[in-house]
Structure formats: C-alpha cells, structure tokens
Amino acid sequence: MSTYLLTCQCGKSVPVEVGQAGGRVTCSCGAQLDVPTLRMLRHLPVAQSEAAKSQASWDARKGFAAAALIVAGLLVAFALWNRINEPKVMEFDPARQIDAANKGLEKLTPAESWHFWVHVYQPLAKSGFAVFEDPRSTAIQQDVAQRRVQQTTLLIIAAICVAIALTAALWPRTTNPRANR
C-alpha cells in the first residue's frame, strides 16, 4: 500500500495511507489535517517506505570496497593459475632409461654397435657414469623460485586489498558537524 506525505502548516510532513483518504490525521504539532480524497491523494509526494530507506544503496565507499574485493579475487586467481602452471624438473627413472637403451641396442647394426662401443661405452668405462641430471634443471628451479616469490607477493597484495575493502565497508561514517547546526 502506498504512503503519501501530507504537509502541515508547521512544515512537517505527515505520512498518510490510501485507507485514510477523505479522513483526518493529527500532526505531531497537534494540528488536525484534512486528508484529501483518493483522487487528490495521488498528487501528493510519495513517502519512501522504511524498507526502501533501510535498503543498502551504493555509494563511493561500497563501490571502492567492491572494487578492492574484485582486484583481490583476480590476484588470488592469477597466483593460483601461476602455481598450477609451474614447470617441473623431469625425474630420472633408471628402469625406463634401461628399457629405452635396450630397445635402442636391439635396433643397431653390428657396425653401429661397434661405433657406439668405441665412442660411448669405452669412454664411460674409463670415466664412470655421472649422475643424470636434466641440463635445464637449474633454470627450472630458478623459474619456480621466482614464481613462488611472485605468488607470495600477489597473495600479500590480495590480503591488503581485502583489508582495505573491509576497512572501507566497516569504517564508521562521519557526520558533517555543519549539517547538524
């Protein structure tokens, strides 16, 4: 049901409902006011309901808080994506390496086997086997360390954005002292 505002001679507005059309209401100053008929009531200003007054409206503070939360969410998402897509150092699997070597040896001709013996296995017999390590492992480890620092930085900035958003949303509103005069 709509509520309209009826203005008193004292300057105050008295809320009037449609059911009161054609009747009388009393202002807080004590004056008796005649409520217009239903047809004339529609020409009065409409009062905002308490629900509409209490509804949260967007203002600069809430917009700033929402923007800070969106930025924080994007930073967390990027940090997570960065973590998921980190490069990994290949692990050496001796059994798989032996299987691959045996399959390769089975395909060699006698001349290729002799060449392989002279140029690969004889030097290995003298120097010994070195621990197999991916030549890119150092670069990959440095890249992972750099990404971890980047992820930590992004998460710290996201936490700061959340703190700013909470501060903006929960900080008490200041009243203008000139407005109260």
N, C-alpha and C positions, 0 to 999 in steps of 0.2 A: 504494500500500500504506500502511495506517495505521501510525503510530508512537505508542506509548503511553509514559507516564512511570512508571517503577518507582522508588519512593523507598527510598533506602538508610538505614541506621541513623545515618550521619553527617549526614543531612539533604539530601544532594544527590539530584537526580533523574537517573536513567539512562534514556536513550531505548531502547525495546525494540520490535522489529518483530514482526509476526504470525508470521513464519517462525521466530522464536526461542522460541515458546510451548513450555513444558514443559522448556526447557533452563536453562543457567546463563550469567550475564553477570558481568563484573567491573566494580566501581565504580572511579572514579579514586582512591579512598582505599585500594583493594586488597581490599576485602571482596568475597566471592563471593555473588551474589544468585541465588535461585531464581526463574525466570520462571514465572508462573502458566500454567495450561493456557489454551487458546484461549477456552474458555467464561468463565473468570475474568478473562482479559486485557481483555475488553470493559468491565469495571468500573473499570479504571484510567483516570486522566485522559489525554486525547489530547494529544500534543505538537503544537505548531504546526510545520509544515514550514518549511524555510529560505525557500522561495518565498513562503509566506504572510507570514513575518517581513519579507522584503525588499520586499514589495509596499507601494507608497505608500498610506498611509492619509490620509484627510482630517483636517486639524487646523485650528486657527484661522488659522495662517499661510497655508496653501494656500487656504482659503476667502477670506481677505482678498485674496490675490493674484488669485484668480479674479474676485472682485467688482470689483477695480480694473481688470482687463482688460475686463470686460463694460462698465463705465462708459466706459472709453476707446474701445471699439468703438462704443458708442452716440453718443459725442461726435463721432467721426470721421464716422459715418453722417449725423448731423444737419448737420455742416459741409458735407459733400458735397451733401446734398439742398438746403441753402441756396444753395450755389454754382450748382447746376443750375437753380434756380428764380429766379435774379436777373432783375429786369426789364431790358429792353433799350430804348435810345433808338432811335426809328424813324429810319432813314436816309432822306434826301431823294433821290428818284430823279427827275431832271428829265425824262427821256424818258417815264416813267409819268405824271408830272404834266401834260405837254403832251398826251399821249393822252387823259387824263381831261378836260382843258379842251376839246379839240377835240370830243369826244363830247358834252359838255355844250352847246357852242355850236351844234352841229347840231340840237339839240332845241329851241332857243329860238325863240320867235315874233319877228317884227320889233319889236313893242312891248317885249318883254322884252330884246331885244338893245339897243335904244336906252336903256332904263333901266340896263342893265349898263354901257353905254358911259359914260353920264353919271356914274354913282355909283362905278364901279370903275376903268375904264381911264383916264379923264381925270385923276383924282387920282394915279394911278400914273404917268402921263406927266409930271406936274409934280414928284412926289417921287422917282420911281425905284423900282426893285424892291429890296426888302430881302432879305437872306439868309433863306431859310425855315428856321425852327428850331421844333421841337416845343415848345409852351409848357410842357410837363411835363418837358422835358429836364433842367433844373436839379434838380428834385425827384427825378427818377430817378437822376441822378448822385450826389446826396447819399444816397439809399437804397442804391445799390450800394456807395458808400464805407463806409457804416455796416455793411452786411452783410459786407464784406471784413474790417473790424475784428473783427466778431463771429466770423467764420470763423477768423481767426488766433488769437483768444482761445480758441476751442473746441479748436483743434489743439494749442495750448500746454498747456491743461489735460489733454488726452488724453495728451500726451507725459509730463506729470508723473504721471498715473495709471499709465502703463506703467512709468515709473521706480520708482514705489512698489511695483508688483507684482513687478518684478524684484528689488528690494531685499528684499521680504518673502519671496520664494521662495529667494533665494540667500544670504541673510544666515546666517552660521554659527550653529548652535544653541548656546546657552549651557547649560552643565551646572550644576546646583544644587550648590554646594560642600557643603551639609549632607547631600545624598544620598550623597556619596562617603564619609562618615565611618563 
